[in-house]
Amino acid sequence: MLLNKNDDIELHIDSVSLTGSGVGRYNGLAVFVPATAPGDIIEAHIIKAKKSYAVGKCTKIIKPSPDRTDNDCPAYPGCGGCSFRHMSYGAELKLKSDAVSDAFSRIGGLEVDLKPIIGADSPDGYRNKAQYPVSMQDGELKIGFFSPHSHRVVHCPDCLLQPTEFADILGVFTDYIKQFN
């Protein structure tokens, strides 16, 4: 049975892509659903259907994954600054470690014994670089990150992954833009 756009399905998420979309299988067809975690059982609304895969939007979490966490960021998931804010930091580190291992074995044809990934001391404030697009939208200044797959700026003046000093710098920059138009 093929999926069609606008179908509603129940889906068990069994893995996650590197872009942060959960992956489940519906009658053997891979279905990608952003902001889902391995172990989630969800209702998904299909927004794109191809012969070899589909893309859905989570409309309801029937049973949450044990790795799912409460979202503590007001800009997530509309902001494209991070992909795993809905999962525990330990689960995120495991996914990244598994992706590196998979790249060596599946793509490189090599079997390597990877050392455990070393995570940051805190899951917040660990990034040391950011590029902030600036836009005027509907007469309002927006500084933040591009929404996934778009050039629409999502206002995010205080990203939780950035050091607190970044918010201070953005404040100075915002004041300058407003003062000198």
C-alpha positions as CSV (number, residue, x, y, z in Angstrom):
1,M,0.0,0.0,0.0
2,L,1.5,3.3,-1.1
3,L,1.2,6.4,0.9
4,N,-0.3,9.6,-0.5
5,K,0.0,13.2,0.5
6,N,-2.5,14.0,3.3
7,D,-2.8,10.4,4.6
8,D,-2.8,10.1,8.4
9,I,-0.9,7.1,9.8
10,E,0.3,5.6,13.0
11,L,4.0,5.2,13.0
12,H,6.7,3.7,15.3
13,I,9.9,5.7,15.1
14,D,12.9,3.4,15.2
15,S,15.9,5.6,14.3
16,V,16.8,9.2,13.6
17,S,18.5,10.8,10.5
18,L,21.5,13.1,10.9
19,T,19.2,16.0,10.2
20,G,17.2,15.2,13.3
21,S,14.1,13.6,11.6
22,G,12.8,10.5,13.1
23,V,12.5,7.5,10.8
24,G,9.8,4.9,10.8
25,R,8.6,2.4,8.3
26,Y,5.1,2.1,7.0
27,N,4.6,-1.1,4.9
28,G,8.4,-1.1,4.3
29,L,8.5,2.6,3.1
30,A,10.7,5.0,5.1
31,V,8.8,7.9,6.6
32,F,10.8,10.9,7.9
33,V,9.2,12.9,10.7
34,P,11.0,15.9,12.2
35,A,11.2,16.4,16.0
36,T,10.5,12.7,16.8
37,A,12.7,10.3,18.8
38,P,13.5,6.6,18.5
39,G,10.8,4.8,20.5
40,D,8.1,7.3,19.9
41,I,4.8,6.0,18.6
42,I,3.1,8.8,16.8
43,E,0.3,9.9,14.5
44,A,1.8,11.4,11.4
45,H,0.2,13.5,8.6
46,I,2.0,12.8,5.3
47,I,3.1,16.1,3.7
48,K,5.2,14.6,0.9
49,A,4.9,11.1,-0.7
50,K,7.4,9.6,-3.1
51,K,7.9,6.1,-4.4
52,S,10.9,5.4,-2.1
53,Y,10.1,7.5,0.9
54,A,7.6,9.9,2.6
55,V,7.8,12.9,4.9
56,G,5.3,13.4,7.6
57,K,4.5,15.9,10.4
58,C,3.8,14.6,13.9
59,T,0.2,15.4,14.8
60,K,0.1,13.4,18.1
61,I,2.5,11.5,20.3
62,I,0.6,8.3,21.2
63,K,3.5,7.0,23.4
64,P,6.6,9.0,24.0
65,S,10.1,7.6,23.7
66,P,12.0,7.1,27.0
67,D,14.6,9.5,25.4
68,R,12.1,12.3,24.8
69,T,12.5,15.4,26.9
70,D,10.4,18.5,27.4
71,N,11.2,21.3,25.0
72,D,12.7,24.2,26.9
73,C,13.4,26.5,24.0
74,P,10.7,28.9,22.8
75,A,12.0,28.9,19.2
76,Y,12.2,25.1,18.8
77,P,11.3,23.3,16.5
78,G,10.5,26.2,14.1
79,C,14.1,27.5,14.4
80,G,16.8,25.6,12.4
81,G,19.5,26.2,15.0
82,C,19.4,22.6,16.5
83,S,17.9,19.3,15.6
84,F,17.8,17.3,18.8
85,R,16.3,19.6,21.5
86,H,13.4,17.1,22.0
87,M,15.8,14.3,23.1
88,S,18.0,13.7,26.2
89,Y,21.6,14.8,25.7
90,G,22.8,11.3,26.3
91,A,20.5,10.0,23.5
92,E,21.8,12.8,21.2
93,L,25.4,11.8,21.9
94,K,24.6,8.1,21.2
95,L,23.0,9.0,17.9
96,K,26.1,11.0,16.9
97,S,28.4,8.3,17.9
98,D,26.4,5.7,16.0
99,A,26.4,8.0,12.9
100,V,30.2,8.1,13.0
101,S,30.5,4.4,13.4
102,D,28.0,3.8,10.6
103,A,30.0,6.1,8.3
104,F,33.2,4.2,8.9
105,S,31.5,0.7,8.4
106,R,28.8,1.3,5.8
107,I,30.4,4.1,3.7
108,G,34.1,3.4,4.3
109,G,34.0,-0.3,4.6
110,L,36.1,-0.2,7.7
111,E,35.6,-1.7,11.1
112,V,36.9,0.6,13.8
113,D,36.7,0.5,17.6
114,L,35.5,4.0,18.5
115,K,36.3,5.5,21.9
116,P,33.2,6.8,23.7
117,I,32.1,10.3,22.6
118,I,33.1,13.0,25.0
119,G,30.1,15.3,25.6
120,A,30.1,18.9,26.8
121,D,30.0,19.6,30.5
122,S,26.5,20.9,30.0
123,P,24.0,20.4,27.1
124,D,23.5,24.2,27.1
125,G,26.0,27.0,26.1
126,Y,28.5,24.7,24.5
127,R,28.6,26.1,21.0
128,N,31.3,28.6,20.2
129,K,30.2,29.8,16.8
130,A,27.0,31.0,15.3
131,Q,25.8,32.9,12.2
132,Y,22.7,35.0,12.8
133,P,20.7,36.0,9.7
134,V,19.1,39.4,10.0
135,S,15.8,40.3,8.4
136,M,13.0,42.8,8.4
137,Q,9.7,40.8,8.3
138,D,6.4,42.7,8.4
139,G,8.2,45.7,9.7
140,E,9.8,43.8,12.6
141,L,13.5,43.2,13.0
142,K,14.3,39.4,13.3
143,I,17.7,38.1,14.3
144,G,18.1,34.4,14.9
145,F,18.2,31.3,12.6
146,F,16.7,30.2,9.4
147,S,13.6,28.0,9.7
148,P,14.4,24.5,8.3
149,H,14.4,24.4,4.5
150,S,13.7,28.1,4.1
151,H,15.1,31.6,4.3
152,R,12.6,32.8,6.8
153,V,14.3,34.1,9.9
154,V,13.0,32.8,13.2
155,H,13.7,35.4,15.9
156,C,15.9,33.8,18.6
157,P,18.0,36.4,20.5
158,D,19.0,34.0,23.3
159,C,19.8,30.5,21.9
160,L,20.3,28.0,24.7
161,L,23.1,26.3,22.8
162,Q,25.2,29.5,22.7
163,P,27.1,31.1,25.5
164,T,25.2,33.8,27.4
165,E,27.6,36.4,26.0
166,F,26.2,35.9,22.5
167,A,22.8,37.2,23.7
168,D,24.6,40.3,25.0
169,I,26.3,40.8,21.6
170,L,23.1,40.4,19.8
171,G,21.5,43.1,22.1
172,V,24.2,45.6,21.2
173,F,23.9,44.7,17.5
174,T,20.0,45.1,17.7
175,D,20.3,48.5,19.3
176,Y,22.8,49.6,16.6
177,I,20.5,48.5,13.8
178,K,17.5,50.3,15.3
179,Q,19.5,53.4,16.0
180,F,21.1,53.7,12.6
181,N,18.3,52.1,10.6
